[in-house]
Amino acid sequence: MRLNYNHLLMKSVAGYLVHPKIPVDTNGLRIADVGTGTAAWALETATKYPSATVDGFDISDEQFSPLYSISNVRLIVHDCFKPFPSAYLGQYDIVHARFWLCLVNNPDAPELLKNLITLLKPGGYLQWFDALALSTSVYKPDPAMLTPALEQHSKVWKKPYEYTSYDWVEQLPESFKSQALEVVAADRHVVGDEYRFIWGLSNLAGLEDLVDEKAIDTGKAEGIKMYAASLEAEMKKGAMLNTSFLCVVGRKGF
């Protein structure tokens, strides 16, 4: 549910599914959605562009939507960190990547980027949308307000684990250039006042997912629930997380 929720939220924050600098007026477009999850982006994009074919790739089919039977959508199980089968290489006009933050650290990003570029046709476009975790801060309607839970959550966003490294998101434009992609857009999107509370609810939903994943194995469920309750209490007083997002669009040469 949270992935679908975030899909709708990010579409509202950015104002587009496909960046306006990517031409979509050609019949027969082939589009790849890598790390498709529930395929929310793939399904909506396929509906908006009915002459296109949209292939969604993910490591598992566990979250695939039952609506994937839409005629111009195919959902394919593949680990996007590994080379794609030859049938998909050089076949796509647009490759879309979003929300890889939780799976990618600095050492992983260059190889993943190279792998995604192999899917592009000459002249094709790679659109990558991700959270700028290192920019996360706490918004307070009153600067004197105490927000210990949100301050902690801001730190978690920046470095959830000791091994986490998120500089790669900030460096995406330069990484695109290093792989001979022409950067045609590098846009920062800020969650506005009208969406800030909704973004906070998404963070709470993420903690609920964590409870589901961790409760049986580690017995930390109650602590996470108390933490979530503290976050919610601070949010109800008007304090929220400030998070920015980056969309980078690169074009492959001919």
Solvent accessible surface area in square Angstrom, and as a share of the most:
residue,aa,sasa,rsa
1,M,180,0.80
2,R,76,0.28
3,L,56,0.28
4,N,63,0.32
5,Y,72,0.27
6,N,11,0.06
7,H,6,0.02
8,L,101,0.50
9,L,8,0.04
10,M,3,0.01
11,K,59,0.25
12,S,54,0.35
13,V,22,0.13
14,A,16,0.12
15,G,62,0.60
16,Y,36,0.14
17,L,10,0.05
18,V,11,0.07
19,H,7,0.03
20,P,104,0.66
21,K,123,0.52
22,I,4,0.02
23,P,70,0.44
24,V,45,0.26
25,D,133,0.69
26,T,82,0.47
27,N,126,0.65
28,G,47,0.45
29,L,11,0.06
30,R,57,0.21
31,I,0,0.00
32,A,0,0.00
33,D,5,0.03
34,V,1,0.01
35,G,29,0.28
36,T,13,0.07
37,G,9,0.08
38,T,17,0.10
39,A,0,0.00
40,A,19,0.15
41,W,7,0.02
42,A,0,0.00
43,L,17,0.08
44,E,50,0.23
45,T,0,0.00
46,A,1,0.01
47,T,91,0.53
48,K,118,0.50
49,Y,36,0.14
50,P,104,0.65
51,S,61,0.39
52,A,2,0.01
53,T,48,0.28
54,V,0,0.00
55,D,0,0.00
56,G,0,0.00
57,F,0,0.00
58,D,21,0.11
59,I,117,0.59
60,S,46,0.29
61,D,88,0.45
62,E,152,0.68
63,Q,95,0.42
64,F,32,0.13
65,S,20,0.13
66,P,118,0.74
67,L,116,0.57
68,Y,108,0.41
69,S,94,0.61
70,I,58,0.30
71,S,116,0.75
72,N,23,0.12
73,V,9,0.05
74,R,111,0.41
75,L,28,0.14
76,I,33,0.17
77,V,84,0.48
78,H,30,0.13
79,D,33,0.17
80,C,4,0.03
81,F,87,0.36
82,K,120,0.51
83,P,111,0.70
84,F,8,0.03
85,P,67,0.42
86,S,95,0.61
87,A,76,0.59
88,Y,36,0.14
89,L,73,0.36
90,G,29,0.28
91,Q,65,0.29
92,Y,0,0.00
93,D,33,0.17
94,I,3,0.01
95,V,0,0.00
96,H,3,0.01
97,A,0,0.00
98,R,37,0.14
99,F,61,0.25
100,W,12,0.04
101,L,9,0.05
102,C,118,0.71
103,L,118,0.59
104,V,1,0.01
105,N,28,0.14
106,N,50,0.26
107,P,106,0.66
108,D,52,0.27
109,A,10,0.08
110,P,63,0.40
111,E,109,0.49
112,L,1,0.01
113,L,3,0.02
114,K,88,0.37
115,N,17,0.09
116,L,0,0.00
117,I,21,0.11
118,T,59,0.34
119,L,0,0.00
120,L,0,0.00
121,K,66,0.28
122,P,81,0.51
123,G,9,0.09
124,G,3,0.03
125,Y,21,0.08
126,L,0,0.00
127,Q,3,0.02
128,W,1,0.00
129,F,7,0.03
130,D,0,0.00
131,A,3,0.02
132,L,0,0.00
133,A,1,0.01
134,L,71,0.35
135,S,45,0.29
136,T,2,0.01
137,S,51,0.33
138,V,27,0.15
139,Y,82,0.31
140,K,57,0.24
141,P,70,0.44
142,D,71,0.37
143,P,122,0.77
144,A,82,0.64
145,M,36,0.16
146,L,155,0.77
147,T,5,0.03
148,P,95,0.60
149,A,9,0.07
150,L,3,0.02
151,E,70,0.31
152,Q,88,0.39
153,H,13,0.06
154,S,6,0.04
155,K,133,0.56
156,V,51,0.29
157,W,42,0.15
158,K,75,0.32
159,K,99,0.42
160,P,47,0.30
161,Y,112,0.43
162,E,156,0.70
163,Y,153,0.58
164,T,6,0.03
165,S,27,0.18
166,Y,14,0.05
167,D,58,0.30
168,W,8,0.03
169,V,1,0.01
170,E,61,0.27
171,Q,97,0.43
172,L,3,0.02
173,P,27,0.17
174,E,107,0.48
175,S,34,0.22
176,F,0,0.00
177,K,110,0.47
178,S,84,0.54
179,Q,54,0.24
180,A,85,0.66
181,L,6,0.03
182,E,107,0.48
183,V,39,0.23
184,V,36,0.21
185,A,9,0.07
186,A,51,0.39
187,D,48,0.25
188,R,142,0.52
189,H,27,0.12
190,V,99,0.57
191,V,2,0.01
192,G,25,0.24
193,D,110,0.57
194,E,123,0.55
195,Y,58,0.22
196,R,28,0.10
197,F,88,0.37
198,I,63,0.32
199,W,9,0.03
200,G,3,0.03
201,L,65,0.33
202,S,4,0.02
203,N,16,0.08
204,L,17,0.08
205,A,19,0.15
206,G,22,0.21
207,L,15,0.08
208,E,106,0.48
209,D,47,0.25
210,L,53,0.27
211,V,19,0.11
212,D,113,0.58
213,E,116,0.52
214,K,69,0.29
215,A,32,0.25
216,I,167,0.85
217,D,118,0.61
218,T,69,0.40
219,G,62,0.60
220,K,129,0.55
221,A,15,0.11
222,E,113,0.51
223,G,44,0.42
224,I,21,0.11
225,K,101,0.43
226,M,138,0.62
227,Y,53,0.20
228,A,19,0.14
229,A,58,0.45
230,S,52,0.34
231,L,2,0.01
232,E,67,0.30
233,A,52,0.40
234,E,18,0.08
235,M,7,0.03
236,K,148,0.63
237,K,145,0.62
238,G,27,0.26
239,A,0,0.00
240,M,15,0.07
241,L,4,0.02
242,N,42,0.21
243,T,3,0.02
244,S,21,0.14
245,F,1,0.00
246,L,6,0.03
247,C,0,0.00
248,V,0,0.00
249,V,0,0.00
250,G,0,0.00
251,R,77,0.28
252,K,56,0.24
253,G,47,0.45
254,F,188,0.79
